[in-house]
Amino acid sequence: MPDHPDRKRRRLVAALGLLLGFAVQASADDKALEQGIQGLQSDWALAKYHTPEAEQDAAFAALTRDAEALSAAYPQRAEPLTWQAIIESTHAGVVGGFDALSKVKHARALLEQAERLDANALQGSIYTSLGSLYYQVPGW
């Protein structure tokens, strides 16, 4: 029995509504991700340039948790992983010693993971950050 024109129209409207719903959700997700990245960037700058040295370890530890949460919320996106790595490597510079080495290794692993997801994320920041790590950590 052939479909009635009203039934076809309802299906089309339902399909279009579903697609529009996905587009709106994707747009909301993109906006939330962008806001999360901007928050990490500004908090990183505050911790790096406006936080007294004695308080930077705690500031970067808290910022690391925020970056981990954003990365977990967007596991298929390279941007939060890249910022998580930047924060982790900056934190390594703050703590120094053997603790720094584990943080730098973790930062490298995060950047390599981000590269596999989207090598061009954040206008090539992955490669800039990797280059900085290789420069600062002799023997790699």
C-alpha positions in Angstrom: 0.0 0.0 0.0 1.6 3.4 -1.0 2.4 6.0 1.6 -0.2 8.7 2.0 1.2 12.2 1.2 0.5 13.4 4.7 2.5 10.5 6.2 5.5 11.3 3.9 5.3 15.0 4.9 5.2 14.1 8.6 8.2 11.8 8.2 10.1 14.5 6.3 9.3 17.1 9.0 10.3 14.7 11.7 13.6 13.9 9.9 14.3 17.6 9.4 13.5 18.4 13.0 15.9 15.6 14.1 18.7 17.0 11.9 18.0 20.5 13.2 18.2 19.3 16.7 21.6 17.7 16.1 22.8 20.9 14.5 21.7 23.0 17.5 23.2 20.5 19.9 26.5 20.5 18.0 26.5 24.3 18.0 25.8 24.3 21.8 28.6 21.8 22.3 31.0 23.9 20.2 30.2 27.0 22.2 30.6 25.2 25.5 34.0 23.8 24.3 35.1 27.2 23.1 34.2 28.8 26.5 36.0 26.0 28.3 39.1 26.5 26.2 39.0 30.3 26.8 38.6 29.7 30.5 41.7 27.4 30.6 43.7 30.0 28.6 42.8 32.9 30.8 43.3 30.9 34.0 46.7 29.6 32.7 47.8 33.2 32.1 46.6 34.3 35.6 48.5 31.3 37.2 51.6 31.9 35.1 51.9 35.7 35.2 49.9 37.0 38.1 50.1 34.3 40.8 53.0 34.5 43.3 55.6 31.8 42.8 54.8 30.2 46.2 51.2 29.7 45.1 51.7 28.6 41.6 52.0 24.8 42.3 48.5 24.8 43.9 47.1 27.0 41.1 48.4 24.7 38.4 47.3 21.6 40.2 43.7 23.0 40.3 44.0 24.1 36.7 45.2 20.6 35.7 42.0 19.2 37.2 39.9 21.6 35.2 41.7 20.7 32.0 41.3 17.0 32.7 37.5 17.5 33.2 37.3 19.4 29.9 39.3 16.7 28.1 37.0 14.0 29.6 33.9 15.9 28.4 35.2 16.2 24.9 37.3 13.0 24.3 37.3 13.3 20.5 38.6 16.8 20.5 42.2 17.8 20.3 41.9 21.3 21.8 41.3 20.4 25.4 44.1 17.8 25.3 46.4 20.4 23.9 45.6 22.8 26.7 45.8 20.1 29.3 49.4 19.4 28.0 50.3 23.1 28.0 49.1 23.3 31.6 50.9 20.1 32.6 54.2 21.2 31.1 54.0 24.6 32.7 53.3 22.9 36.0 56.4 20.8 35.4 58.4 23.9 35.2 57.0 25.1 38.5 57.6 22.0 40.5 60.9 20.9 38.9 62.9 17.8 39.9 61.7 14.3 39.4 58.0 15.3 39.6 58.6 17.5 36.6 59.8 14.6 34.4 56.6 12.6 34.9 54.5 15.7 34.1 56.5 16.4 31.0 56.1 12.8 29.8 52.4 13.0 30.4 52.2 16.3 28.5 54.0 14.7 25.6 51.6 11.8 25.6 48.6 14.2 25.6 50.0 16.1 22.7 50.6 13.0 20.7 47.0 11.9 21.4 45.8 15.4 20.4 47.9 15.1 17.2 46.2 11.9 16.3 42.8 13.5 16.7 43.5 16.8 14.8 47.0 17.8 14.0 45.8 21.3 13.0 43.9 22.1 16.2 44.6 25.5 17.7 46.5 26.6 14.6 49.3 24.1 15.1 49.8 24.6 18.8 50.4 20.9 19.2 53.7 21.1 17.3 54.7 24.3 19.0 54.2 22.7 22.4 55.9 19.5 21.4 58.9 21.5 20.1 59.1 23.4 23.3 59.1 20.2 25.3 61.8 18.7 23.2 63.8 21.8 23.5 63.5 22.1 27.3 64.0 18.4 28.1 67.4 17.2 26.8 67.8 13.6 25.8 64.5 13.0 24.2 
